[in-house]
């Protein structure tokens, strides 16, 4: 499955548009990662625990979108856009969403 932020795929033409597909992931960030990130906030440096959580959530959202496109017999998802939000009372939840247009190519 081809996934791209562009509205076309190389030299191939879009044969049919199958609809908008989405992938959504909401994940909690645990106390240990919060504690480590708090130390990084004080002393500087990268918050590796948060980075790993973000990478995992992003990959899961992409995979979910690809599965939904495959259910439509799509060859590709074009025009993808990704968004990140923090949710929850203490900002302890991370939401990653991605959307694009499922298409069949010639």
N, C-alpha and C positions, 0 to 999 in steps of 0.2 A: 504494500500500500504506500503510495507516494503521499507525503504530507508536506505542504509548502505554504509560505506566507504570500507567495505571488498568486496572480490570477490566471496563470497559465503554467503548463508543464513542458518545458523545452520546445521541441518542434512538433509536439502532438496537439491535436485540436480537441476541444471538448465536444463530445457527441451528444451528451444529455446531462442536464442538471437534475440531481436527485433530491435536493433539499439541504437544509442546514442541519449539521450534526454537532453535538456537544459532548464534552467530557468534563465532569465535575468531580473534584475531590475535596473533602473537608477532613482535616486531620488535626489531632491535638498534639501540642508540644508538651512533653512531660517536664516534671519538676527539675530533674537533673540537667536537662538541656537549658531550662530557664536559669538555673543557678550558674551554669558555665557561661552562658551569654551575659549574665549580670557581671561576672568577673571580667569578661572581655570588655564590657562597657566601661568599667573602671580603669583597667590596666591597658586596654587597647588590644588589637589583634582581631583575627577573624573568628566568627562564631561557627566553628565547624559543625556542631550538632544541628544548628538551624539550617546551615547550608545543605547538609545531607537530607534533612527533612524536606526542604524545598525541592531538591533534585528528585527525590522519590515521589513527591506529590505531583510534580510536573510530568514525570514519566508515566505515572498512573493515569493522569488526565488525558494525555495523548493516546495511550493504549485504549482507554475507554471510548474516546472519539473514533479511533480506527475501527474498533469492534462494531460500533453503531453504523459506520460507513460500510463496512463489509456486509452487514445485514441487509443493506440496500443494493448489494452487488456493485459497489463503487470501485473504480480503479485508483482514485485519488481523492484527496481533500485539499481544496485550494482556498486561498484567501484566509488562512488561519490567523486568529488573533487570540492572545493569551492574556489573562488578567489574574492578579493576585490581590487578596483581601485578608485582613486580620479580623477575626470575629471573637465573640465571647466577652464576658464582663471584664476579664483581665487581659484580653487580647491574646488568649492562650490557644486559639484555634486558627489554623491557616486554611484558606480556601483558594484553590487554584481552578480556574475554568479556562477551557479552550473551545473555540467554535470555528467552523469553516463550512464550506460548501462541498458536499459529496458530489462527485461527477464520474461519468463514464467517459473514457477517452477513445479516440479513433486510433 
